[in-house]
Amino acid sequence: MKQDRIMIRSLPEAMAVVKEMNIASSEEWTGDYRGAARDAISSFLTDRMTQKLRFHLAEREAGGIPDRRNGHYMRHLLTELGDVLVSVPRTRTYNPVEVIRAYARRSQDVDRLILASFLLGLSTRKVGEALLSILGERVSPATVSRVAKTLDKAVSAFHRRRLKGTYRALLFDGVVLTRKTGAGPVKRPVLVALGIRHDGKKEIIDFRLARSESADEWESFLTRLTARGLSGRETEVICVDGGPGLISAVRSVYPLIPLQRCWAHKMRNILDKVRKADTEEVKRGLVRVYGAKNLREARSAAKRWSTVWEDRYPAAVKCLRDDLDDLLTCFGFADKLFRRKIRTTNAIERVFREVRRRTRPMGVFENRTSMERILYAVFLYENIRYGVHYVFAC
């Protein structure tokens, strides 16, 4: 099964994803994740038991049968995340501990299926349909939503975790998504940081829902990353798109790290200034620049290209010349594979395509929290595919 093209159309396909996640979850958890996940499980179970207890008392009162609360006791639940301590409320005649027993039987299937369902773009109703075959009981969309909310602590822990990894390169870019507000649909950018580790593996480091892609928003995001440990001490290059806000922020927060401008963004900007009839020829000349063997040949190719097109498209030529030094930063590295990885932000662009594909069935997001959940799920899934740390969200 091709993980990067997965679409869920049936329960068997959903369960195939669950099986994959069962295998992936064998990796050890570290840091805040395990604690946050245990807290989420405990909170969810206590909430469900409290609801059952209230329903029991209401039924008793309606039937004229006396009963009252009788404190609580602590119960240990052994899970794949370790020991979870749960507070069990009770009355004089009733104990809702069956909630824990039911959870202990089905927790792994439910949690993994809900995570898989959300990252594949299923609605709460469709998640309930999938759960029906697993649990043997009908599950309402409201129940699925309550379970899904346990993702929130995992998302929060992801944003707060200490960043200990070292990266040879950092890539920054943004994607615009739509969410509902009282004033109607509003587009909001998502700022994303991706690292290329020294072993060559990619890792989505973090993301942030922002008001804009201004210098202030980017600087706030980057400053927060540095405070959590992303100092850039071992980073050799940073690749960014052409946004002036991002470039300004990177030069402010990481002033000593060489900057590589994204060739993909730059080529789109240049080709926008060229007539369609000349697009392919102009593009071939630009490919010769970034595909050159070394810096000297790249500069020679850029000079030849500029000479050919300057009279016909002066704005396009100026667009290249203004940022040529930053576009050729990649030629400072002898490793051709690494050079290809850093000359564009395509690694992030591919993740954005996955975000759009998986969120397209949802239309627009209901609120900021729902955006955080699905983005976390998609980015988590991509990190699993990259073969970096695995974190299962409860």
C-alpha positions, 0 to 999 in steps of 0.5 A: 500500500502506498502510504503517500496516496492512501484514501479511505473508502471502506472499513477494510481500508481503514483497518489496514491503516490501523494495522500499520499504526499498530506496527509503528507504535512499537517504537518507544515514546519519550518526553512529554508525549507519554505523560500527556497521553496518560493524562488524556486517557485518565481525563476522558475515562473520568468524564465518561464515568461521571456522565454515567453516574449522573445518569444513574442518579437521575434515573433513581430520583425519577423512580423514587429510589434513594441513592447518593454520591459516595466519594471516589477511589483510585484505579490503576489501568495498565495500557501500552503507555504505562500505568494510568491512574483513574479516579472512579466516582461512585454512589451508595449502590452504583460503580461505573467501573465498567467504563474502564473495563470497556476501554481496556478491551477496545482502547487500542483499536478505537484510538488508532482508528480515530487517529487514522480516520481524522488524518484521512479526512473522515467525518465524525459520522463516518468514524462512528460507522467504522467503530460500529463494526469494531465495538459491536455498538452504535457510536454517536458523532458526539461520542467520537468528537469527545474521544477526538478531543483527547488529541488536544493534549498531544497537540499541546505537548507537540508544540511544547516539547524540547527540540533536541534534534540537530539539523543540517538544514532548516526549511521554512514555508507557509500554507493557507487554509480556510476556517469558519468564523462568525464573519464567514470563512477566513483564510489563515496561514500555517507556518511550518518548519522542516528539518533535514537531519544529518542522517539525511532524514526529513522531519516536520519540526513544528507548525503554527496557525498565524494571522499572516505571513508577516515578519512579526508572525514569522519572527515570533514562530522562529523565536519560540523554536529557538527558545525550545532548543532549535538554536541552529548551532549545527545548521549549515543552511536555511531554505525559504520561499520568496516571502519578504516577511520570512526572509526578514525574520530568518535574517533576524533570528538566524543571522549567521546561517547562510540563506538559500532562496527557493528555486521553485518559487523564484521560477514561478515569479520569473515565468509570471513575467514572461509570455506563454509562448516563451515560457518553456525556453525561458525555463530551460535556461533557468534549469541550466543555472541551478543544474550547473556542476559548480558555482562558476558554471552556474554564474556563467549560465545566469549571465548568458540567460540574462543577456538573451532575455534582458531586452525582451523581459527586463523585469524577469531578468531583474527578478533573477539578478536581485536574488542570484547570490541567495539562489546560488548558496546551494553550490557551496556544498559538494554533496550533490544530493544535499544540494538538490534537497536544499535548493527548493522548499519542495519537501514542505510543498509536498506535505502541503499537498497532502494537507490539502488532499486530506482536508478537501473532504472537510471543506472548511474547518469549524474552528482553530482547534479542529485545524490543529488536530488535523494538521497534527495528525497529517504531520505526524503521519508524514513523520512516520513515513520519513522514519523519524520519531513516532508519537501516538496521540490519544 
